[in-house]
Amino acid sequence: MTKIVISHRLHDDGMAVLEKGNVQVAITNNGDPKAMLPELVDADGLIIRIGSIDRETMLKATSLKAIGRPGVGVDDVDVKTATELGIPVVIAPGANTRSVAEHAFALMFACAKDMRRSDLEMRKGNFAIRSSYKAYELNNKTLGLIGYGRIGSILAKMSKAIGMQIRVYDPFVAPETIQQAGYTYCLHLDEVITHSDVISIHVPLTKETRNLIGEREFSLMHANTILINCARGEVIDETALTQALQQGKIHSAGLDVFATEPVDISAPLFQLDNVIVSPHMAGQTKEAASGVATMAAEGVLAVINGERWPYVCNPEVYDHPRWKK
């Protein structure tokens, strides 16, 4: 019987797909490769909700035919080794796009309206906080997007609808595409950072984007800048961010992702009242959780059964001798 290992239980709709597929499911409740290895040695598939898979583990899991991620982030998967071994890495593009865009939009509003500090102070009995005038309107302000993929493009539409101007930096998107949508194309990252009131990050974590926003970039922002990150925590230098918030170099930040997860709540960042945080939940709405779990489960089953599933992050894997048989 086909065996699929899951790091943590999927949404019920995803589990239902596996049940219909008549497969043996092993849930490890641990995403550490070494902890999963005993189950992986004879597994046909792996779905990682939380955790990672490395080269050493893949080389020992000799029956592995497919790896699935209920989402699009694959920074915790050794994709190079998977491709080398002929293992497609299944992703779920688009399934949580709307949810993440809405979450970024919500964080933007919460920051602009000084929600966290106002809530904390009012609960202390400080009704006079209403007159601190830290909140501001988003109408006629500029949203700077770092990354204009599915999520960024939806956030752009939402923000334009409330009267914001949109600037976009994405070296992988043609200027014409951005300009035809009615937005300003920025050739350089500094153009977005310098001329935006709200900056929202929507890029994958790569060696080029790690610490993309650091001390130098914060020095280019103004005192009313809001920074939103629903992408990957390590895109921002958290030490530099903490200092910028502490020193009032920027207005506030809305963060759904962090360099280390789960987080250390004793870290200085979490002691500040001008940062709003959520536990990497932007894509965890009912609709999104169902969508990504279903796509991951269907894709992993399809690949195990020999189908060239289209939604993989390494399509070149189908050139592997394993797929030419």
C-alpha positions as CSV (number, residue, x, y, z in Angstrom):
1,M,0.0,0.0,0.0
2,T,1.1,3.6,-0.8
3,K,2.5,5.3,2.3
4,I,2.4,9.1,2.8
5,V,4.1,10.8,5.8
6,I,2.7,14.1,7.0
7,S,4.6,16.4,9.4
8,H,1.4,17.7,11.0
9,R,-2.3,16.9,10.2
10,L,-3.7,18.7,7.2
11,H,-7.1,20.5,7.0
12,D,-9.9,17.9,7.0
13,D,-10.5,18.5,3.3
14,G,-6.9,17.5,2.5
15,M,-7.1,14.5,4.8
16,A,-10.3,13.4,3.0
17,V,-8.4,13.4,-0.3
18,L,-5.8,11.0,1.1
19,E,-8.5,8.8,2.6
20,K,-10.2,8.5,-0.8
21,G,-6.8,7.6,-2.2
22,N,-6.7,4.5,-0.1
23,V,-3.2,5.2,1.3
24,Q,-1.5,4.6,4.6
25,V,-1.0,7.9,6.4
26,A,1.7,8.5,9.1
27,I,1.5,11.8,11.0
28,T,4.8,12.5,12.8
29,N,3.7,15.7,14.6
30,N,7.3,16.8,14.2
31,G,8.8,18.4,11.1
32,D,12.4,17.7,12.0
33,P,13.9,15.5,9.2
34,K,15.7,13.2,11.7
35,A,12.5,12.8,13.7
36,M,10.5,11.9,10.5
37,L,13.2,9.6,9.1
38,P,11.9,6.3,10.8
39,E,8.6,6.8,9.0
40,L,10.2,8.1,5.8
41,V,12.5,5.1,5.1
42,D,9.6,3.2,3.4
43,A,7.4,6.2,2.4
44,D,6.3,7.0,-1.1
45,G,5.3,10.6,-0.3
46,L,5.9,13.4,2.2
47,I,3.8,16.4,2.9
48,I,5.4,19.1,5.1
49,R,3.1,21.5,6.9
50,I,5.7,22.7,9.4
51,G,9.3,21.5,9.1
52,S,11.9,20.7,6.6
53,I,13.5,18.0,4.5
54,D,17.3,17.9,3.8
55,R,19.6,16.0,1.5
56,E,20.7,13.5,4.1
57,T,17.2,12.4,4.9
58,M,16.2,12.2,1.2
59,L,19.1,10.0,0.4
60,K,18.0,7.6,3.1
61,A,14.3,7.7,2.1
62,T,14.9,5.6,-1.1
63,S,11.2,5.0,-1.8
64,L,10.3,8.7,-1.8
65,K,8.6,9.8,-5.0
66,A,7.0,13.1,-4.1
67,I,7.3,15.9,-1.6
68,G,4.4,18.3,-1.0
69,R,4.1,21.7,0.5
70,P,0.6,23.1,1.3
71,G,1.7,26.6,0.2
72,V,4.3,28.0,-2.2
73,G,7.3,28.5,0.1
74,V,10.0,25.8,-0.4
75,D,12.9,27.4,1.5
76,D,12.8,24.5,3.9
77,V,13.0,21.9,1.2
78,D,16.3,20.9,-0.4
79,V,14.9,21.4,-3.9
80,K,18.2,20.8,-5.6
81,T,18.6,17.3,-4.1
82,A,15.0,16.5,-4.8
83,T,15.5,17.4,-8.5
84,E,18.7,15.4,-8.6
85,L,16.8,12.4,-7.3
86,G,13.8,12.9,-9.7
87,I,11.4,13.9,-6.9
88,P,8.9,16.6,-7.8
89,V,8.2,19.2,-5.1
90,V,4.5,19.8,-5.2
91,I,3.2,23.3,-4.2
92,A,-0.2,24.9,-4.0
93,P,0.0,28.2,-6.0
94,G,-2.9,30.5,-5.7
95,A,-4.8,28.6,-3.0
96,N,-4.0,31.0,-0.2
97,T,-3.3,34.1,-2.3
98,R,-6.4,36.1,-1.4
99,S,-6.1,35.2,2.3
100,V,-2.5,36.5,2.5
101,A,-3.3,39.7,0.5
102,E,-6.3,40.4,2.9
103,H,-4.0,39.8,5.9
104,A,-1.4,42.3,4.6
105,F,-4.2,44.8,4.0
106,A,-5.6,44.3,7.5
107,L,-2.1,44.8,9.0
108,M,-1.7,47.9,7.0
109,F,-4.9,49.4,8.4
110,A,-4.1,48.3,11.9
111,C,-0.7,50.0,11.8
112,A,-2.0,53.2,10.1
113,K,-4.8,53.5,12.7
114,D,-2.4,52.9,15.6
115,M,-4.6,50.0,16.8
116,R,-2.2,48.1,19.0
117,R,-0.9,51.1,21.0
118,S,-4.4,52.5,21.4
119,D,-5.8,49.1,22.5
120,L,-3.0,48.7,25.1
121,E,-3.3,52.2,26.5
122,M,-7.1,52.2,26.7
123,R,-7.0,49.0,28.7
124,K,-4.8,50.8,31.2
125,G,-7.4,53.5,31.5
126,N,-5.6,56.0,29.2
127,F,-8.5,57.3,27.2
128,A,-6.4,60.4,26.3
129,I,-4.4,58.3,23.9
130,R,-7.0,59.3,21.4
131,S,-5.3,62.7,21.1
132,S,-1.8,61.4,20.4
133,Y,-2.5,61.7,16.6
134,K,-0.3,58.8,15.6
135,A,-3.0,57.4,13.3
136,Y,-3.3,58.6,9.8
137,E,-5.4,58.2,6.7
138,L,-4.3,55.9,3.9
139,N,-6.2,57.8,1.1
140,N,-3.6,59.5,-1.2
141,K,-0.7,57.7,0.5
142,T,1.7,55.5,-1.5
143,L,1.9,51.8,-1.2
144,G,5.3,50.4,-2.2
145,L,5.2,46.7,-3.2
146,I,8.4,44.7,-3.1
147,G,7.3,41.8,-5.3
148,Y,4.4,41.8,-7.7
149,G,3.3,38.2,-7.9
150,R,-0.2,36.9,-7.2
151,I,-0.4,38.3,-3.7
152,G,1.2,41.6,-4.5
153,S,-1.0,42.2,-7.5
154,I,-4.2,41.6,-5.4
155,L,-3.0,43.9,-2.6
156,A,-2.3,46.5,-5.2
157,K,-5.9,46.4,-6.4
158,M,-7.3,46.6,-2.9
159,S,-5.1,49.5,-2.0
160,K,-5.9,51.4,-5.2
161,A,-9.6,51.0,-4.5
162,I,-9.2,53.1,-1.2
163,G,-7.3,55.8,-3.0
164,M,-3.7,54.8,-2.6
165,Q,-0.9,55.3,-5.2
166,I,1.0,52.2,-6.0
167,R,4.7,51.8,-6.7
168,V,6.2,48.4,-7.6
169,Y,9.7,46.9,-7.5
170,D,10.0,43.5,-9.1
171,P,12.9,42.8,-11.4
172,F,11.1,39.7,-12.7
173,V,8.1,41.5,-14.0
174,A,8.1,43.6,-17.2
175,P,7.6,47.4,-16.6
176,E,4.8,47.4,-19.1
177,T,2.8,44.9,-17.0
178,I,2.9,47.2,-14.0
179,Q,2.4,50.4,-16.0
180,Q,-0.7,49.0,-17.8
181,A,-2.3,48.3,-14.4
182,G,-1.9,52.0,-13.6
183,Y,1.0,51.7,-11.2
184,T,4.5,53.2,-11.1
185,Y,7.3,50.8,-12.0
186,C,10.5,51.2,-10.0
187,L,13.8,50.0,-11.5
188,H,15.6,50.1,-8.1
189,L,14.6,48.9,-4.6
190,D,15.6,52.3,-3.2
191,E,13.0,54.1,-5.3
192,V,10.2,52.1,-3.6
193,I,11.7,52.5,-0.1
194,T,12.3,56.3,-0.4
195,H,9.0,57.2,-1.9
196,S,6.4,55.0,-0.1
197,D,4.4,55.5,3.0
198,V,3.6,51.8,3.3
199,I,6.0,49.1,2.2
200,S,4.7,45.6,1.8
201,I,7.0,42.6,1.1
202,H,5.9,39.8,-1.2
203,V,9.0,37.9,-2.3
204,P,10.3,34.4,-1.6
205,L,13.3,33.7,0.6
206,T,16.4,33.3,-1.5
207,K,20.1,34.1,-1.0
208,E,19.3,37.4,-2.8
209,T,16.4,38.4,-0.6
210,R,17.8,37.3,2.8
211,N,18.1,40.5,4.8
212,L,16.9,42.5,1.8
213,I,15.7,45.1,4.3
214,G,18.4,46.1,6.7
215,E,19.9,49.1,8.4
216,R,20.7,50.9,5.2
217,E,17.2,50.5,3.9
218,F,15.6,51.7,7.2
219,S,17.7,54.8,6.9
220,L,16.0,55.6,3.6
221,M,12.5,55.4,5.2
222,H,10.7,58.3,6.8
223,A,9.2,58.6,10.2
224,N,5.7,57.7,9.0
225,T,6.7,54.6,7.1
226,I,4.8,51.4,7.8
227,L,6.5,48.1,7.0
228,I,4.4,45.0,6.3
229,N,5.8,41.5,6.0
230,C,3.6,38.5,5.2
231,A,6.3,36.8,3.1
232,R,9.3,35.3,4.9
233,G,10.8,36.6,8.2
234,E,14.4,36.4,7.1
235,V,13.8,38.9,4.3
236,I,14.1,41.6,7.0
237,D,17.0,42.0,9.4
238,E,15.1,41.9,12.6
239,T,17.8,43.5,14.7
240,A,17.8,46.5,12.4
241,L,13.9,46.5,12.4
242,T,13.8,46.5,16.2
243,Q,16.2,49.5,16.3
244,A,14.3,51.4,13.7
245,L,11.0,50.9,15.7
246,Q,12.7,51.7,19.0
247,Q,14.3,54.9,17.7
248,G,11.1,56.1,15.9
249,K,12.8,55.9,12.5
250,I,9.6,54.4,11.1
251,H,6.0,54.6,12.2
252,S,5.2,50.9,12.8
253,A,5.4,47.4,11.4
254,G,2.9,44.6,10.8
255,L,4.5,41.2,10.8
256,D,3.1,37.7,10.2
257,V,6.5,36.0,9.7
258,F,9.7,35.9,11.6
259,A,13.3,34.8,11.2
260,T,12.8,32.1,13.8
261,E,9.5,30.3,14.3
262,P,8.1,29.6,16.8
263,V,9.3,32.9,18.1
264,D,11.0,33.9,21.3
265,I,8.4,36.3,22.9
266,S,11.1,37.7,25.2
267,A,12.9,39.3,22.3
268,P,12.9,43.1,22.2
269,L,10.8,43.2,19.1
270,F,7.8,41.8,21.0
271,Q,8.1,44.4,23.7
272,L,7.3,47.3,21.4
273,D,3.9,48.9,21.1
274,N,4.4,50.0,17.5
275,V,4.6,46.5,16.0
276,I,1.6,44.3,15.4
277,V,2.3,40.6,15.1
278,S,0.5,37.4,14.1
279,P,1.7,33.8,14.2
280,H,2.4,33.1,10.5
281,M,-1.4,32.8,10.0
282,A,-2.0,34.9,6.9
283,G,-2.7,31.8,4.8
284,Q,-4.5,30.0,7.5
285,T,-8.1,31.1,6.9
286,K,-10.7,28.3,6.5
287,E,-10.8,28.7,2.8
288,A,-7.0,28.9,2.3
289,A,-6.2,26.0,4.6
290,S,-8.7,23.8,2.7
291,G,-7.4,24.9,-0.6
292,V,-3.7,24.4,0.0
293,A,-4.2,21.0,1.8
294,T,-6.4,19.7,-1.0
295,M,-3.9,20.8,-3.7
296,A,-0.9,19.3,-1.9
297,A,-2.7,16.0,-1.2
298,E,-4.0,15.7,-4.8
299,G,-0.6,16.6,-6.2
300,V,1.4,14.2,-4.1
301,L,-1.0,11.3,-4.9
302,A,-0.9,12.2,-8.7
303,V,2.9,12.2,-8.7
304,I,3.2,8.9,-6.8
305,N,0.8,7.4,-9.4
306,G,3.1,8.6,-12.2
307,E,1.3,11.7,-13.3
308,R,3.3,14.8,-14.4
309,W,1.5,17.1,-12.0
310,P,1.9,20.7,-13.2
311,Y,2.0,22.5,-9.9
312,V,5.6,21.8,-8.9
313,C,8.4,24.2,-8.1
314,N,11.0,22.2,-10.0
315,P,9.3,21.3,-13.4
316,E,12.8,20.4,-14.8
317,V,12.5,17.3,-12.6
318,Y,10.4,15.7,-15.4
319,D,13.6,15.5,-17.5
320,H,15.1,13.1,-14.9
321,P,15.7,9.5,-16.2
322,R,13.2,8.4,-13.5
323,W,10.4,10.1,-15.5
324,K,11.5,8.8,-18.9
325,K,10.7,5.2,-18.1
